[in-house]
């Protein structure tokens, strides 16, 4: 995403972990990255580069808002 931002500075990455127990782990990784992010559950947005979808039941709406979707679960055994 950092490379994409070089040419598309308004690009937004939405990360939606499959299991709720992963929400805090992903937030911790984002905290230590160079990317600005917000958590969907906090409903506070200030032009962040990443939104962590840490809510349940909203995935269909997030897909609807996306230009591109990538489901990466198949990359992990």
mmCIF file of the N, C-alpha and C atoms, coordinates in Angstrom:
data_MODEL
# 
_entry.id   MODEL 
# 
loop_
_atom_site.group_PDB 
_atom_site.id 
_atom_site.type_symbol 
_atom_site.label_atom_id 
_atom_site.label_alt_id 
_atom_site.label_comp_id 
_atom_site.label_asym_id 
_atom_site.label_entity_id 
_atom_site.label_seq_id 
_atom_site.pdbx_PDB_ins_code 
_atom_site.Cartn_x 
_atom_site.Cartn_y 
_atom_site.Cartn_z 
_atom_site.occupancy 
_atom_site.B_iso_or_equiv 
_atom_site.pdbx_formal_charge 
_atom_site.auth_seq_id 
_atom_site.auth_comp_id 
_atom_site.auth_asym_id 
_atom_site.auth_atom_id 
_atom_site.pdbx_PDB_model_num 
ATOM 1   N N  . UNK A 1 1  ? 0.824   -1.181  0.000  1.00 0.00 ? 1  UNK A N  1 
ATOM 2   C CA . UNK A 1 1  ? 0.000   0.000   0.000  1.00 0.00 ? 1  UNK A CA 1 
ATOM 3   C C  . UNK A 1 1  ? 0.881   1.262   0.000  1.00 0.00 ? 1  UNK A C  1 
ATOM 4   N N  . UNK A 1 2  ? 2.004   1.187   0.691  1.00 0.00 ? 2  UNK A N  1 
ATOM 5   C CA . UNK A 1 2  ? 2.901   2.347   0.708  1.00 0.00 ? 2  UNK A CA 1 
ATOM 6   C C  . UNK A 1 2  ? 3.390   2.679   -0.696 1.00 0.00 ? 2  UNK A C  1 
ATOM 7   N N  . UNK A 1 3  ? 3.681   1.685   -1.505 1.00 0.00 ? 3  UNK A N  1 
ATOM 8   C CA . UNK A 1 3  ? 4.099   1.929   -2.886 1.00 0.00 ? 3  UNK A CA 1 
ATOM 9   C C  . UNK A 1 3  ? 2.956   2.521   -3.702 1.00 0.00 ? 3  UNK A C  1 
ATOM 10  N N  . UNK A 1 4  ? 1.770   2.028   -3.513 1.00 0.00 ? 4  UNK A N  1 
ATOM 11  C CA . UNK A 1 4  ? 0.615   2.540   -4.231 1.00 0.00 ? 4  UNK A CA 1 
ATOM 12  C C  . UNK A 1 4  ? 0.362   4.007   -3.896 1.00 0.00 ? 4  UNK A C  1 
ATOM 13  N N  . UNK A 1 5  ? 0.576   4.381   -2.655 1.00 0.00 ? 5  UNK A N  1 
ATOM 14  C CA . UNK A 1 5  ? 0.355   5.764   -2.232 1.00 0.00 ? 5  UNK A CA 1 
ATOM 15  C C  . UNK A 1 5  ? 1.292   6.746   -2.938 1.00 0.00 ? 5  UNK A C  1 
ATOM 16  N N  . UNK A 1 6  ? 2.432   6.260   -3.408 1.00 0.00 ? 6  UNK A N  1 
ATOM 17  C CA . UNK A 1 6  ? 3.363   7.138   -4.122 1.00 0.00 ? 6  UNK A CA 1 
ATOM 18  C C  . UNK A 1 6  ? 2.749   7.690   -5.403 1.00 0.00 ? 6  UNK A C  1 
ATOM 19  N N  . UNK A 1 7  ? 1.939   6.891   -6.073 1.00 0.00 ? 7  UNK A N  1 
ATOM 20  C CA . UNK A 1 7  ? 1.310   7.338   -7.315 1.00 0.00 ? 7  UNK A CA 1 
ATOM 21  C C  . UNK A 1 7  ? -0.170  7.674   -7.152 1.00 0.00 ? 7  UNK A C  1 
ATOM 22  N N  . UNK A 1 8  ? -0.793  7.159   -6.089 1.00 0.00 ? 8  UNK A N  1 
ATOM 23  C CA . UNK A 1 8  ? -2.214  7.398   -5.813 1.00 0.00 ? 8  UNK A CA 1 
ATOM 24  C C  . UNK A 1 8  ? -2.359  7.798   -4.342 1.00 0.00 ? 8  UNK A C  1 
ATOM 25  N N  . UNK A 1 9  ? -2.023  9.031   -4.008 1.00 0.00 ? 9  UNK A N  1 
ATOM 26  C CA . UNK A 1 9  ? -1.982  9.445   -2.603 1.00 0.00 ? 9  UNK A CA 1 
ATOM 27  C C  . UNK A 1 9  ? -3.325  9.397   -1.874 1.00 0.00 ? 9  UNK A C  1 
ATOM 28  N N  . UNK A 1 10 ? -4.427  9.299   -2.607 1.00 0.00 ? 10 UNK A N  1 
ATOM 29  C CA . UNK A 1 10 ? -5.743  9.222   -1.968 1.00 0.00 ? 10 UNK A CA 1 
ATOM 30  C C  . UNK A 1 10 ? -6.247  7.794   -1.811 1.00 0.00 ? 10 UNK A C  1 
ATOM 31  N N  . UNK A 1 11 ? -5.427  6.810   -2.164 1.00 0.00 ? 11 UNK A N  1 
ATOM 32  C CA . UNK A 1 11 ? -5.854  5.410   -2.063 1.00 0.00 ? 11 UNK A CA 1 
ATOM 33  C C  . UNK A 1 11 ? -6.124  5.042   -0.610 1.00 0.00 ? 11 UNK A C  1 
ATOM 34  N N  . UNK A 1 12 ? -7.177  4.297   -0.399 1.00 0.00 ? 12 UNK A N  1 
ATOM 35  C CA . UNK A 1 12 ? -7.544  3.843   0.942  1.00 0.00 ? 12 UNK A CA 1 
ATOM 36  C C  . UNK A 1 12 ? -7.515  2.330   0.976  1.00 0.00 ? 12 UNK A C  1 
ATOM 37  N N  . UNK A 1 13 ? -6.799  1.784   1.929  1.00 0.00 ? 13 UNK A N  1 
ATOM 38  C CA . UNK A 1 13 ? -6.748  0.343   2.148  1.00 0.00 ? 13 UNK A CA 1 
ATOM 39  C C  . UNK A 1 13 ? -7.670  0.013   3.306  1.00 0.00 ? 13 UNK A C  1 
ATOM 40  N N  . UNK A 1 14 ? -8.581  -0.909  3.084  1.00 0.00 ? 14 UNK A N  1 
ATOM 41  C CA . UNK A 1 14 ? -9.453  -1.388  4.163  1.00 0.00 ? 14 UNK A CA 1 
ATOM 42  C C  . UNK A 1 14 ? -9.032  -2.809  4.471  1.00 0.00 ? 14 UNK A C  1 
ATOM 43  N N  . UNK A 1 15 ? -8.640  -3.040  5.704  1.00 0.00 ? 15 UNK A N  1 
ATOM 44  C CA . UNK A 1 15 ? -8.227  -4.372  6.140  1.00 0.00 ? 15 UNK A CA 1 
ATOM 45  C C  . UNK A 1 15 ? -9.345  -4.925  7.015  1.00 0.00 ? 15 UNK A C  1 
ATOM 46  N N  . UNK A 1 16 ? -9.880  -6.080  6.625  1.00 0.00 ? 16 UNK A N  1 
ATOM 47  C CA . UNK A 1 16 ? -10.973 -6.708  7.362  1.00 0.00 ? 16 UNK A CA 1 
ATOM 48  C C  . UNK A 1 16 ? -10.543 -8.101  7.798  1.00 0.00 ? 16 UNK A C  1 
ATOM 49  N N  . UNK A 1 17 ? -9.943  -8.219  8.994  1.00 0.00 ? 17 UNK A N  1 
ATOM 50  C CA . UNK A 1 17 ? -9.540  -9.545  9.472  1.00 0.00 ? 17 UNK A CA 1 
ATOM 51  C C  . UNK A 1 17 ? -10.744 -10.478 9.543  1.00 0.00 ? 17 UNK A C  1 
ATOM 52  N N  . UNK A 1 18 ? -10.498 -11.726 9.276  1.00 0.00 ? 18 UNK A N  1 
ATOM 53  C CA . UNK A 1 18 ? -11.582 -12.714 9.241  1.00 0.00 ? 18 UNK A CA 1 
ATOM 54  C C  . UNK A 1 18 ? -12.119 -13.030 10.628 1.00 0.00 ? 18 UNK A C  1 
ATOM 55  N N  . UNK A 1 19 ? -11.252 -13.002 11.634 1.00 0.00 ? 19 UNK A N  1 
ATOM 56  C CA . UNK A 1 19 ? -11.654 -13.386 12.987 1.00 0.00 ? 19 UNK A CA 1 
ATOM 57  C C  . UNK A 1 19 ? -11.449 -12.212 13.945 1.00 0.00 ? 19 UNK A C  1 
ATOM 58  N N  . UNK A 1 20 ? -12.421 -11.946 14.810 1.00 0.00 ? 20 UNK A N  1 
ATOM 59  C CA . UNK A 1 20 ? -12.322 -10.817 15.746 1.00 0.00 ? 20 UNK A CA 1 
ATOM 60  C C  . UNK A 1 20 ? -11.074 -10.831 16.621 1.00 0.00 ? 20 UNK A C  1 
ATOM 61  N N  . UNK A 1 21 ? -10.544 -11.991 16.936 1.00 0.00 ? 21 UNK A N  1 
ATOM 62  C CA . UNK A 1 21 ? -9.343  -12.040 17.779 1.00 0.00 ? 21 UNK A CA 1 
ATOM 63  C C  . UNK A 1 21 ? -8.120  -11.471 17.059 1.00 0.00 ? 21 UNK A C  1 
ATOM 64  N N  . UNK A 1 22 ? -8.232  -11.227 15.767 1.00 0.00 ? 22 UNK A N  1 
ATOM 65  C CA . UNK A 1 22 ? -7.134  -10.644 14.999 1.00 0.00 ? 22 UNK A CA 1 
ATOM 66  C C  . UNK A 1 22 ? -7.170  -9.115  14.967 1.00 0.00 ? 22 UNK A C  1 
ATOM 67  N N  . UNK A 1 23 ? -8.284  -8.505  15.372 1.00 0.00 ? 23 UNK A N  1 
ATOM 68  C CA . UNK A 1 23 ? -8.436  -7.052  15.276 1.00 0.00 ? 23 UNK A CA 1 
ATOM 69  C C  . UNK A 1 23 ? -7.306  -6.312  15.989 1.00 0.00 ? 23 UNK A C  1 
ATOM 70  N N  . UNK A 1 24 ? -7.049  -6.652  17.233 1.00 0.00 ? 24 UNK A N  1 
ATOM 71  C CA . UNK A 1 24 ? -6.017  -5.949  18.000 1.00 0.00 ? 24 UNK A CA 1 
ATOM 72  C C  . UNK A 1 24 ? -4.616  -6.237  17.467 1.00 0.00 ? 24 UNK A C  1 
ATOM 73  N N  . UNK A 1 25 ? -4.394  -7.445  16.979 1.00 0.00 ? 25 UNK A N  1 
ATOM 74  C CA . UNK A 1 25 ? -3.084  -7.786  16.415 1.00 0.00 ? 25 UNK A CA 1 
ATOM 75  C C  . UNK A 1 25 ? -2.790  -6.950  15.171 1.00 0.00 ? 25 UNK A C  1 
ATOM 76  N N  . UNK A 1 26 ? -3.794  -6.786  14.324 1.00 0.00 ? 26 UNK A N  1 
ATOM 77  C CA . UNK A 1 26 ? -3.611  -5.977  13.113 1.00 0.00 ? 26 UNK A CA 1 
ATOM 78  C C  . UNK A 1 26 ? -3.425  -4.508  13.500 1.00 0.00 ? 26 UNK A C  1 
ATOM 79  N N  . UNK A 1 27 ? -4.182  -4.038  14.485 1.00 0.00 ? 27 UNK A N  1 
ATOM 80  C CA . UNK A 1 27 ? -4.036  -2.655  14.953 1.00 0.00 ? 27 UNK A CA 1 
ATOM 81  C C  . UNK A 1 27 ? -2.618  -2.420  15.476 1.00 0.00 ? 27 UNK A C  1 
ATOM 82  N N  . UNK A 1 28 ? -2.077  -3.380  16.162 1.00 0.00 ? 28 UNK A N  1 
ATOM 83  C CA . UNK A 1 28 ? -0.710  -3.256  16.680 1.00 0.00 ? 28 UNK A CA 1 
ATOM 84  C C  . UNK A 1 28 ? 0.300   -3.155  15.532 1.00 0.00 ? 28 UNK A C  1 
ATOM 85  N N  . UNK A 1 29 ? 0.135   -3.974  14.508 1.00 0.00 ? 29 UNK A N  1 
ATOM 86  C CA . UNK A 1 29 ? 1.023   -3.899  13.339 1.00 0.00 ? 29 UNK A CA 1 
ATOM 87  C C  . UNK A 1 29 ? 0.908   -2.544  12.647 1.00 0.00 ? 29 UNK A C  1 
ATOM 88  N N  . UNK A 1 30 ? -0.303  -2.043  12.521 1.00 0.00 ? 30 UNK A N  1 
ATOM 89  C CA . UNK A 1 30 ? -0.499  -0.746  11.881 1.00 0.00 ? 30 UNK A CA 1 
ATOM 90  C C  . UNK A 1 30 ? 0.091   0.388   12.712 1.00 0.00 ? 30 UNK A C  1 
ATOM 91  N N  . UNK A 1 31 ? 0.027   0.255   14.019 1.00 0.00 ? 31 UNK A N  1 
ATOM 92  C CA . UNK A 1 31 ? 0.597   1.271   14.908 1.00 0.00 ? 31 UNK A CA 1 
ATOM 93  C C  . UNK A 1 31 ? 2.093   1.422   14.668 1.00 0.00 ? 31 UNK A C  1 
ATOM 94  N N  . UNK A 1 32 ? 2.748   0.313   14.358 1.00 0.00 ? 32 UNK A N  1 
ATOM 95  C CA . UNK A 1 32 ? 4.195   0.325   14.157 1.00 0.00 ? 32 UNK A CA 1 
ATOM 96  C C  . UNK A 1 32 ? 4.591   0.512   12.684 1.00 0.00 ? 32 UNK A C  1 
ATOM 97  N N  . UNK A 1 33 ? 3.618   0.787   11.828 1.00 0.00 ? 33 UNK A N  1 
ATOM 98  C CA . UNK A 1 33 ? 3.911   1.025   10.416 1.00 0.00 ? 33 UNK A CA 1 
ATOM 99  C C  . UNK A 1 33 ? 4.009   2.528   10.170 1.00 0.00 ? 33 UNK A C  1 
ATOM 100 N N  . UNK A 1 34 ? 4.321   2.889   8.958  1.00 0.00 ? 34 UNK A N  1 
ATOM 101 C CA . UNK A 1 34 ? 4.374   4.297   8.568  1.00 0.00 ? 34 UNK A CA 1 
ATOM 102 C C  . UNK A 1 34 ? 3.040   4.784   8.023  1.00 0.00 ? 34 UNK A C  1 
ATOM 103 N N  . UNK A 1 35 ? 1.990   3.987   8.186  1.00 0.00 ? 35 UNK A N  1 
ATOM 104 C CA . UNK A 1 35 ? 0.686   4.311   7.638  1.00 0.00 ? 35 UNK A CA 1 
ATOM 105 C C  . UNK A 1 35 ? -0.234  4.875   8.723  1.00 0.00 ? 35 UNK A C  1 
ATOM 106 N N  . UNK A 1 36 ? -1.015  5.886   8.361  1.00 0.00 ? 36 UNK A N  1 
ATOM 107 C CA . UNK A 1 36 ? -2.017  6.383   9.296  1.00 0.00 ? 36 UNK A CA 1 
ATOM 108 C C  . UNK A 1 36 ? -3.242  5.475   9.184  1.00 0.00 ? 36 UNK A C  1 
ATOM 109 N N  . UNK A 1 37 ? -3.921  5.210   10.304 1.00 0.00 ? 37 UNK A N  1 
ATOM 110 C CA . UNK A 1 37 ? -5.075  4.317   10.249 1.00 0.00 ? 37 UNK A CA 1 
ATOM 111 C C  . UNK A 1 37 ? -6.095  4.694   11.312 1.00 0.00 ? 37 UNK A C  1 
ATOM 112 N N  . UNK A 1 38 ? -7.289  4.210   11.083 1.00 0.00 ? 38 UNK A N  1 
ATOM 113 C CA . UNK A 1 38 ? -8.339  4.323   12.085 1.00 0.00 ? 38 UNK A CA 1 
ATOM 114 C C  . UNK A 1 38 ? -9.071  2.990   12.158 1.00 0.00 ? 38 UNK A C  1 
ATOM 115 N N  . UNK A 1 39 ? -9.742  2.805   13.272 1.00 0.00 ? 39 UNK A N  1 
ATOM 116 C CA . UNK A 1 39 ? -10.535 1.590   13.457 1.00 0.00 ? 39 UNK A CA 1 
ATOM 117 C C  . UNK A 1 39 ? -11.988 1.919   13.130 1.00 0.00 ? 39 UNK A C  1 
ATOM 118 N N  . UNK A 1 40 ? -12.632 1.074   12.376 1.00 0.00 ? 40 UNK A N  1 
ATOM 119 C CA . UNK A 1 40 ? -14.024 1.286   11.978 1.00 0.00 ? 40 UNK A CA 1 
ATOM 120 C C  . UNK A 1 40 ? -14.913 1.436   13.218 1.00 0.00 ? 40 UNK A C  1 
ATOM 121 N N  . UNK A 1 41 ? -14.629 0.709   14.260 1.00 0.00 ? 41 UNK A N  1 
ATOM 122 C CA . UNK A 1 41 ? -15.457 0.748   15.465 1.00 0.00 ? 41 UNK A CA 1 
ATOM 123 C C  . UNK A 1 41 ? -15.418 2.106   16.158 1.00 0.00 ? 41 UNK A C  1 
ATOM 124 N N  . UNK A 1 42 ? -14.370 2.892   15.911 1.00 0.00 ? 42 UNK A N  1 
ATOM 125 C CA . UNK A 1 42 ? -14.250 4.193   16.567 1.00 0.00 ? 42 UNK A CA 1 
ATOM 126 C C  . UNK A 1 42 ? -14.931 5.302   15.777 1.00 0.00 ? 42 UNK A C  1 
ATOM 127 N N  . UNK A 1 43 ? -15.240 5.047   14.514 1.00 0.00 ? 43 UNK A N  1 
ATOM 128 C CA . UNK A 1 43 ? -15.982 5.985   13.658 1.00 0.00 ? 43 UNK A CA 1 
ATOM 129 C C  . UNK A 1 43 ? -15.390 7.387   13.653 1.00 0.00 ? 43 UNK A C  1 
ATOM 130 N N  . UNK A 1 44 ? -14.072 7.459   13.692 1.00 0.00 ? 44 UNK A N  1 
ATOM 131 C CA . UNK A 1 44 ? -13.361 8.732   13.603 1.00 0.00 ? 44 UNK A CA 1 
ATOM 132 C C  . UNK A 1 44 ? -12.392 8.642   12.434 1.00 0.00 ? 44 UNK A C  1 
ATOM 133 N N  . UNK A 1 45 ? -12.633 9.443   11.401 1.00 0.00 ? 45 UNK A N  1 
ATOM 134 C CA . UNK A 1 45 ? -11.817 9.366   10.202 1.00 0.00 ? 45 UNK A CA 1 
ATOM 135 C C  . UNK A 1 45 ? -11.232 10.731  9.885  1.00 0.00 ? 45 UNK A C  1 
ATOM 136 N N  . UNK A 1 46 ? -9.952  10.768  9.589  1.00 0.00 ? 46 UNK A N  1 
ATOM 137 C CA . UNK A 1 46 ? -9.259  12.007  9.242  1.00 0.00 ? 46 UNK A CA 1 
ATOM 138 C C  . UNK A 1 46 ? -8.313  11.780  8.077  1.00 0.00 ? 46 UNK A C  1 
ATOM 139 N N  . UNK A 1 47 ? -8.833  11.310  6.961  1.00 0.00 ? 47 UNK A N  1 
ATOM 140 C CA . UNK A 1 47 ? -8.014  11.051  5.765  1.00 0.00 ? 47 UNK A CA 1 
ATOM 141 C C  . UNK A 1 47 ? -6.906  10.038  6.018  1.00 0.00 ? 47 UNK A C  1 
ATOM 142 N N  . UNK A 1 48 ? -7.200  9.024   6.800  1.00 0.00 ? 48 UNK A N  1 
ATOM 143 C CA . UNK A 1 48 ? -6.212  7.972   7.030  1.00 0.00 ? 48 UNK A CA 1 
ATOM 144 C C  . UNK A 1 48 ? -5.946  7.195   5.751  1.00 0.00 ? 48 UNK A C  1 
ATOM 145 N N  . UNK A 1 49 ? -4.822  6.523   5.748  1.00 0.00 ? 49 UNK A N  1 
ATOM 146 C CA . UNK A 1 49 ? -4.440  5.703   4.604  1.00 0.00 ? 49 UNK A CA 1 
ATOM 147 C C  . UNK A 1 49 ? -5.021  4.299   4.708  1.00 0.00 ? 49 UNK A C  1 
ATOM 148 N N  . UNK A 1 50 ? -5.379  3.894   5.927  1.00 0.00 ? 50 UNK A N  1 
ATOM 149 C CA . UNK A 1 50 ? -5.894  2.549   6.177  1.00 0.00 ? 50 UNK A CA 1 
ATOM 150 C C  . UNK A 1 50 ? -7.069  2.636   7.148  1.00 0.00 ? 50 UNK A C  1 
ATOM 151 N N  . UNK A 1 51 ? -8.082  1.831   6.885  1.00 0.00 ? 51 UNK A N  1 
ATOM 152 C CA . UNK A 1 51 ? -9.173  1.641   7.841  1.00 0.00 ? 51 UNK A CA 1 
ATOM 153 C C  . UNK A 1 51 ? -9.159  0.173   8.236  1.00 0.00 ? 51 UNK A C  1 
ATOM 154 N N  . UNK A 1 52 ? -9.113  -0.082  9.532  1.00 0.00 ? 52 UNK A N  1 
ATOM 155 C CA . UNK A 1 52 ? -9.200  -1.434  10.060 1.00 0.00 ? 52 UNK A CA 1 
ATOM 156 C C  . UNK A 1 52 ? -10.667 -1.724  10.331 1.00 0.00 ? 52 UNK A C  1 
ATOM 157 N N  . UNK A 1 53 ? -11.238 -2.626  9.554  1.00 0.00 ? 53 UNK A N  1 
ATOM 158 C CA . UNK A 1 53 ? -12.653 -2.989  9.706  1.00 0.00 ? 53 UNK A CA 1 
ATOM 159 C C  . UNK A 1 53 ? -12.771 -3.964  10.877 1.00 0.00 ? 53 UNK A C  1 
ATOM 160 N N  . UNK A 1 54 ? -12.869 -3.411  12.070 1.00 0.00 ? 54 UNK A N  1 
ATOM 161 C CA . UNK A 1 54 ? -12.941 -4.223  13.289 1.00 0.00 ? 54 UNK A CA 1 
ATOM 162 C C  . UNK A 1 54 ? -14.381 -4.288  13.806 1.00 0.00 ? 54 UNK A C  1 
ATOM 163 N N  . UNK A 1 55 ? -15.302 -4.394  12.870 1.00 0.00 ? 55 UNK A N  1 
ATOM 164 C CA . UNK A 1 55 ? -16.717 -4.547  13.184 1.00 0.00 ? 55 UNK A CA 1 
ATOM 165 C C  . UNK A 1 55 ? -17.223 -5.786  12.451 1.00 0.00 ? 55 UNK A C  1 
ATOM 166 N N  . UNK A 1 56 ? -18.349 -6.291  12.855 1.00 0.00 ? 56 UNK A N  1 
ATOM 167 C CA . UNK A 1 56 ? -18.904 -7.482  12.219 1.00 0.00 ? 56 UNK A CA 1 
ATOM 168 C C  . UNK A 1 56 ? -20.168 -7.116  11.450 1.00 0.00 ? 56 UNK A C  1 
ATOM 169 N N  . UNK A 1 57 ? -20.431 -7.839  10.368 1.00 0.00 ? 57 UNK A N  1 
ATOM 170 C CA . UNK A 1 57 ? -21.655 -7.678  9.612  1.00 0.00 ? 57 UNK A CA 1 
ATOM 171 C C  . UNK A 1 57 ? -21.639 -6.555  8.594  1.00 0.00 ? 57 UNK A C  1 
ATOM 172 N N  . UNK A 1 58 ? -20.488 -5.964  8.333  1.00 0.00 ? 58 UNK A N  1 
ATOM 173 C CA . UNK A 1 58 ? -20.424 -4.846  7.395  1.00 0.00 ? 58 UNK A CA 1 
ATOM 174 C C  . UNK A 1 58 ? -19.613 -5.141  6.141  1.00 0.00 ? 58 UNK A C  1 
ATOM 175 N N  . UNK A 1 59 ? -19.139 -6.333  6.012  1.00 0.00 ? 59 UNK A N  1 
ATOM 176 C CA . UNK A 1 59 ? -18.247 -6.653  4.906  1.00 0.00 ? 59 UNK A CA 1 
ATOM 177 C C  . UNK A 1 59 ? -18.901 -6.421  3.547  1.00 0.00 ? 59 UNK A C  1 
ATOM 178 N N  . UNK A 1 60 ? -20.169 -6.743  3.399  1.00 0.00 ? 60 UNK A N  1 
ATOM 179 C CA . UNK A 1 60 ? -20.827 -6.535  2.111  1.00 0.00 ? 60 UNK A CA 1 
ATOM 180 C C  . UNK A 1 60 ? -20.837 -5.057  1.722  1.00 0.00 ? 60 UNK A C  1 
ATOM 181 N N  . UNK A 1 61 ? -20.974 -4.171  2.688  1.00 0.00 ? 61 UNK A N  1 
ATOM 182 C CA . UNK A 1 61 ? -20.948 -2.730  2.406  1.00 0.00 ? 61 UNK A CA 1 
ATOM 183 C C  . UNK A 1 61 ? -19.542 -2.264  2.021  1.00 0.00 ? 61 UNK A C  1 
ATOM 184 N N  . UNK A 1 62 ? -18.544 -2.846  2.661  1.00 0.00 ? 62 UNK A N  1 
ATOM 185 C CA . UNK A 1 62 ? -17.171 -2.492  2.336  1.00 0.00 ? 62 UNK A CA 1 
ATOM 186 C C  . UNK A 1 62 ? -16.822 -2.946  0.917  1.00 0.00 ? 62 UNK A C  1 
ATOM 187 N N  . UNK A 1 63 ? -17.269 -4.135  0.545  1.00 0.00 ? 63 UNK A N  1 
ATOM 188 C CA . UNK A 1 63 ? -17.063 -4.591  -0.836 1.00 0.00 ? 63 UNK A CA 1 
ATOM 189 C C  . UNK A 1 63 ? -17.736 -3.637  -1.813 1.00 0.00 ? 63 UNK A C  1 
ATOM 190 N N  . UNK A 1 64 ? -18.926 -3.182  -1.474 1.00 0.00 ? 64 UNK A N  1 
ATOM 191 C CA . UNK A 1 64 ? -19.666 -2.282  -2.341 1.00 0.00 ? 64 UNK A CA 1 
ATOM 192 C C  . UNK A 1 64 ? -18.983 -0.938  -2.525 1.00 0.00 ? 64 UNK A C  1 
ATOM 193 N N  . UNK A 1 65 ? -18.216 -0.521  -1.531 1.00 0.00 ? 65 UNK A N  1 
ATOM 194 C CA . UNK A 1 65 ? -17.522 0.766   -1.599 1.00 0.00 ? 65 UNK A CA 1 
ATOM 195 C C  . UNK A 1 65 ? -16.172 0.664   -2.315 1.00 0.00 ? 65 UNK A C  1 
ATOM 196 N N  . UNK A 1 66 ? -15.724 -0.552  -2.554 1.00 0.00 ? 66 UNK A N  1 
ATOM 197 C CA . UNK A 1 66 ? -14.374 -0.759  -3.096 1.00 0.00 ? 66 UNK A CA 1 
ATOM 198 C C  . UNK A 1 66 ? -14.343 -0.748  -4.615 1.00 0.00 ? 66 UNK A C  1 
ATOM 199 N N  . UNK A 1 67 ? -13.248 -0.244  -5.147 1.00 0.00 ? 67 UNK A N  1 
ATOM 200 C CA . UNK A 1 67 ? -12.976 -0.372  -6.580 1.00 0.00 ? 67 UNK A CA 1 
ATOM 201 C C  . UNK A 1 67 ? -12.301 -1.704  -6.865 1.00 0.00 ? 67 UNK A C  1 
ATOM 202 N N  . UNK A 1 68 ? -11.500 -2.167  -5.913 1.00 0.00 ? 68 UNK A N  1 
ATOM 203 C CA . UNK A 1 68 ? -10.763 -3.423  -6.041 1.00 0.00 ? 68 UNK A CA 1 
ATOM 204 C C  . UNK A 1 68 ? -10.847 -4.156  -4.716 1.00 0.00 ? 68 UNK A C  1 
ATOM 205 N N  . UNK A 1 69 ? -11.076 -5.465  -4.762 1.00 0.00 ? 69 UNK A N  1 
ATOM 206 C CA . UNK A 1 69 ? -11.082 -6.283  -3.544 1.00 0.00 ? 69 UNK A CA 1 
ATOM 207 C C  . UNK A 1 69 ? -10.089 -7.425  -3.703 1.00 0.00 ? 69 UNK A C  1 
ATOM 208 N N  . UNK A 1 70 ? -9.407  -7.741  -2.626 1.00 0.00 ? 70 UNK A N  1 
ATOM 209 C CA . UNK A 1 70 ? -8.488  -8.873  -2.614 1.00 0.00 ? 70 UNK A CA 1 
ATOM 210 C C  . UNK A 1 70 ? -8.765  -9.656  -1.346 1.00 0.00 ? 70 UNK A C  1 
ATOM 211 N N  . UNK A 1 71 ? -9.073  -10.924 -1.504 1.00 0.00 ? 71 UNK A N  1 
ATOM 212 C CA . UNK A 1 71 ? -9.310  -11.799 -0.355 1.00 0.00 ? 71 UNK A CA 1 
ATOM 213 C C  . UNK A 1 71 ? -8.078  -12.676 -0.233 1.00 0.00 ? 71 UNK A C  1 
ATOM 214 N N  . UNK A 1 72 ? -7.320  -12.451 0.854  1.00 0.00 ? 72 UNK A N  1 
ATOM 215 C CA . UNK A 1 72 ? -6.029  -13.106 0.977  1.00 0.00 ? 72 UNK A CA 1 
ATOM 216 C C  . UNK A 1 72 ? -5.995  -14.364 1.818  1.00 0.00 ? 72 UNK A C  1 
ATOM 217 N N  . UNK A 1 73 ? -7.140  -14.832 2.285  1.00 0.00 ? 73 UNK A N  1 
ATOM 218 C CA . UNK A 1 73 ? -7.152  -16.020 3.118  1.00 0.00 ? 73 UNK A CA 1 
ATOM 219 C C  . UNK A 1 73 ? -6.574  -17.239 2.443  1.00 0.00 ? 73 UNK A C  1 
ATOM 220 N N  . UNK A 1 74 ? -6.665  -17.292 1.131  1.00 0.00 ? 74 UNK A N  1 
ATOM 221 C CA . UNK A 1 74 ? -6.139  -18.441 0.409  1.00 0.00 ? 74 UNK A CA 1 
ATOM 222 C C  . UNK A 1 74 ? -4.612  -18.445 0.358  1.00 0.00 ? 74 UNK A C  1 
ATOM 223 N N  . UNK A 1 75 ? -3.968  -17.371 0.808  1.00 0.00 ? 75 UNK A N  1 
ATOM 224 C CA . UNK A 1 75 ? -2.511  -17.308 0.810  1.00 0.00 ? 75 UNK A CA 1 
ATOM 225 C C  . UNK A 1 75 ? -1.916  -17.997 2.034  1.00 0.00 ? 75 UNK A C  1 
ATOM 226 N N  . UNK A 1 76 ? -2.780  -18.289 3.005  1.00 0.00 ? 76 UNK A N  1 
ATOM 227 C CA . UNK A 1 76 ? -2.323  -18.880 4.267  1.00 0.00 ? 76 UNK A CA 1 
ATOM 228 C C  . UNK A 1 76 ? -2.851  -20.300 4.363  1.00 0.00 ? 76 UNK A C  1 
ATOM 229 N N  . UNK A 1 77 ? -2.010  -21.200 4.781  1.00 0.00 ? 77 UNK A N  1 
ATOM 230 C CA . UNK A 1 77 ? -2.456  -22.586 4.959  1.00 0.00 ? 77 UNK A CA 1 
ATOM 231 C C  . UNK A 1 77 ? -3.387  -22.700 6.128  1.00 0.00 ? 77 UNK A C  1 
# 
